[in-house]
Amino acid sequence: MSSPAIVLRARDISRAFPGVQALSGVELTLRAGEVHALMGQNGAGKSTLIKVLTGVHAPDAGSIELSGLLVSPESPIHAQELGISAVHQESHLLPNLSVAENICAGRYPRRPWTRGGGIDWRETERRAAELLASLGINLDVSQLAGPLPAALQQLATVARAVSTDARVLILDEPTSSLDADEVQALFALIRRLRDKGVAILFVTHFLDQVYEICDRMTVLRNGRFVGEYACARLDAHGLIAAMVGREVAAAEKTAATDAAAGDAAAPPVLSARNISRRGQLKPMDIELKAGEVLGLAGLLGSGRTELARLLFALDARDTGDIHIDGQPAELDHPADALQAGLGFCPEDRKHSGIVADLSVRENIALALQARMGLTKFLKLSEQRQIAEKLVAALGIKAASIETPIGQLSGGNQQKAIIARWLATHPRVLILDEPTRGIDVAAKQELMNEILELARGGTAVLFISAEIDEVVRVSDRIMVLRDRAKAGELPRGADEDAVYSMIAASHQP
Amino acid sequence: MKRLTQHMLFWPAVALLLLLVASSLFNASFLALTWRDGHLYGSVIDILNRAAPLMVVSLGMTLVIAVRGLDISVGAVVAISAAVVALMIGGSFSATGEVQSAHPLWMALASALAVAAACGLWNGLLVVKAGMQPIVATLILMVAGRGIAQLLTGGQIITVYYAPFFALGNGYLLGLPVALWIAGSLWAALHLVMSRTALGLFVRSIGGNPEAARVAGVRSSAITLCVYTFCGLAAGIAGLIVSSNVKSADANNAGQLLELDAILAVTLGGTALTGGRFTLAGTVIGALIIQTLTSMIYSLGVPPEVNLVVKAALVFAVMLLQSAEFRQLAVRLARGRAT
């Protein structure tokens, strides 16, 4: 096998931020016609490396060669002109423009002045259609991008990224909001691009996806280069060991709690009857007992998040009532839910979790202070004490508790938001996708925390798109399908049982 | 050094310093301070004194902008507050030629402030409960408020003769203007409230990420209502200072266009108009920049008809100095020249 041509070579890249050496001496080599995985835990430096490659950050040291020529991207647009395009997890299409307009945005074809000048819309659509057709994407380019499913938008985003004749395509967690079929459609596109000779850098937390599509991988740890490996030569176990620097048995089953959960006669802490919201959730019941972890499983759009939002009064429910400790509870605002002893870690941490400019301490103290109200102030010394304790307990990595939380890596932000709720000693804690975008080792830690919490008597509602996680931590699993309750599974049910319950309606 | 230049207050402070240096170049005695009649005299003191009402209004505006709002009615509220206090003091000459006030001074001051706070509360209700866009909601009071002030004064300039009232705008305490003490203590109090109280934490979290604050159980509407009410109150305080300073209430002109100066002061200070990150100290610097500019233009002897154009040009220059993009461009151009 002849080794493919090297397209991009980054050598000895270093970059520091206040208090953190995000990258030091990192190497990355991308080859034409290969999919290359960039692996590492949260805070390993993946995002920073991508930002260096796309010109968002300038490296403090090191060099980037593109096809043998030294380059220094100064901005994402400059990087794109050089041939390095990136698709980020949160890069979306503009919802109010058509697919064609989105794809050609910034490079609209012009009509000659003899024909009145201006943008040639027909040519715009033709080019977009041609591009999509060449990539095997079947999509009407004249329709608005907004109403399209996330997966199609994702494909169009990738198409837009390569439409600038990209030689290097960076895909930063492109699959995190896609379901299995959609991932396959994206992979088909990636393979097609790979076969055209594009060098692809693929960042994900899903190990199975890495092994499915990638040829090689580069592993980073704490901002340092661990090594480059051929996927065929490093199995998942070895990869995790390289990422975390210690042996972690990824597949090890975490024993579900034995203690409190067993008491079937105990009255539920929270019980909701017949709650529904038009267009989002069909009427359903749910009960949570002290000390148990109730797993909520279902596909994307099955109503998992919608149920959580109704319970926490983030959305108003149309029908049904909620009882806490057997007493009817009037929950009209998240503040009511907070007073009633509920906690909620939202799925979208950037949008509805962190307050980026506030310090870690303030972010952690926020919910507790909200419950204490305006008149009683949580003294700074107490805030510090609480924050220090939780930062240590959850292993949150931050320069100090006074660091703005926005400077932390995603996983540490997530832990800090969980810490915010732990500070309120909730009786019921709802965790919506707490492990999303978190690396394997942190996931394991987080799930241990959840079990610990349940042992302490908290009722936990655990929502995750990853069924294996649900199965691992739950005492009981509630399965949702098409915005309704499909059924419940007792503890000990395996993934297959969950899958077949989810799939039940699709089998005649 | 890098940390210094990245500090939020660095460029506003540089702009203010440059203006002060420029002023002292034009006017050699600009920085001179003298002690006379038991208090300090000098152009700088004068600027601080005159900037006080703007500082007070702008501090209120900073908080409203921080929670992603805007209040363009503050100028009108200044006029209302001035009208109320002038009417309440009223006053008549007694036989001995001594001036009496119609109501006790404290009652007049408290009434003016209460009315101003009520104006702020009204704005807040429109924004929070009626769900109006802040600029539209406060536009109502901006227009109507001045009308109310004119109704109160019957369209006349009401002159106040009651001397104790003049202390607010003209008096001195420990050698410094009373107005400056008021603005300074308001800033200090706000600073403490923002960093050391639950209200401060809530305001900053709502400004930083309203959705996250809601999910964390913060009742944003109550907090936002507080902030608008405070903004009205601050405008009321400024109204007292202004009317005390000119010893009268002029419903047509008191606080005219003050809302725009206040927004400008907040912006010059480094607070983003989109809300979120805000700086009270920056706002104080912003207000000082505006007053320094105004004083500079007067001392330069710029003809009145080009006064506004010169002011606009200087504001433009200050804005450019504070724009990171412009500074980069300037550096790039300078380097291009050099090579």
Interface residues (C-beta under 8 A of the other chain):
Chain A: P18 F312 L314 H333 P334 A335 A337 L338 Q339 F344 P346 H351 S352 G353 I354 V355 A356 D357 L358 E362 A365 L366 A367 Q369 A370 R371 M372 G373 L374 T375 K376 F377 L378 L380 R420
Chain B: R3 R196 T197 A198 L199 L201 F202 R204 S205 G208 N209 E211 A212 A213 R214 V215 A216 G217 V218 R219 A222 G276 R277
